Amino acid sequence: MKRRKLGSSDLAVSEISLGSWLTYGVGVERDAASACVDKAFDLGINFIDTANVYGRGAAESFLGETLKGRARDSYILATKVFFPMSETDRGLSRGQIFKQIDASLGRLRTDYVDLYQCHRYDADTPLEETLEALSDVVRQGKARYIGFSEWAPAQIEAAFALPGVERFVSSQPQYSLLWRRPEAKVIPLCAQSGVSQIVWSPLAQGVLSGKYATGATPPADTRASSQSMGQMMSNWLRPEVLDAVDALKPLAAEAGCTLSQFALAWVLREPNVASAIVGASRPSQLEENAAASGLVIDPALFAKAEEIVGRVPA
């Protein structure tokens, strides 16, 4: 498993990282989830990403229980803050950031997280208040570095311009062969400011694995067949998307890898991407995805893939 430097930080994160959205503490049975975490360590995955809102704390609590026997310096842990945790607890105000970091640390059973991320932008709180609070969290030793997820370019630029506050080291956007929006502005803006991308849904929630077919019932034990995990997949299960993904399979075969590995290697071709977050309900999925790290694939095959998916209507 290869590692990449995370922005201007001193963190070296695995190219493939383990996520917990919709899975751990929520859609995946505990023993299977624990097996996935164990397999991640076996494969050299050192970066684990979660958020307080995943299962309203359930994902963090699961990870706290599962990681408690491991040396704290053997993994890099990231969590997030913004979305509602109760009817009154939401956003990025100073009070909320202080309250939620303490709650997250309690659930995670650790004194600090390596990366504390703004899960979205909070238009109801002055940016200065948010960044000053996050800076205090770092100064108090509760987080080593800070990042953001799905901020607009203007919001990112405004944060970069603030003086006297901790600097962001990471951005977490959705990014895949089927979702290339960050390439236009976010990636160039971040690349010139020492901020790396940690991308979520690099396999478009599993669609880029090629497991779904037009007109066919989703296979059992897949995200699309799960009531708790498949609720946000309708856009990726459109016939035109699935047909395009099917047309990618010969390219992956020519490259000598699985379609999942091909799609992950495509994401990792971008130098500003430090890590691709994958979800897994079975250890075998992690084994397959981890093998994408370090894959060398002919850029001409990637160009053909981009042409195929570029014809899919938005």
Buried (B, 14 or more C-beta within 10 A) or exposed (E): BEBBBBBBBEBBBBBBBBBBBBBBBBBBEEEBBBBBBBBBBEBBBBBBBBBBBBBBBBBBBBBBBBBEEEEEEEBBBBBBBBBEBEEEBBBBBBEBBBBBBEBBBEBBBBEBBBBBBBBBBBEEBEBBBBBBBBBBBBEEEBBBBBBBBBBEBEBBEBBBEBEEBBBBBBBBBBBBBBBBEBEEBBBEBBBEBBBBBBBBBBBBBBBBBBBBBEEEEBEEEBBBEBEEBBEEBEEBBBEEBBBBBBBBEEBBEBBEBBBBBBBBBBBBEBEBBBBBBBBBBBBEBBEBBBBBBEBEBEEEBBEBBEEBBEEBEE
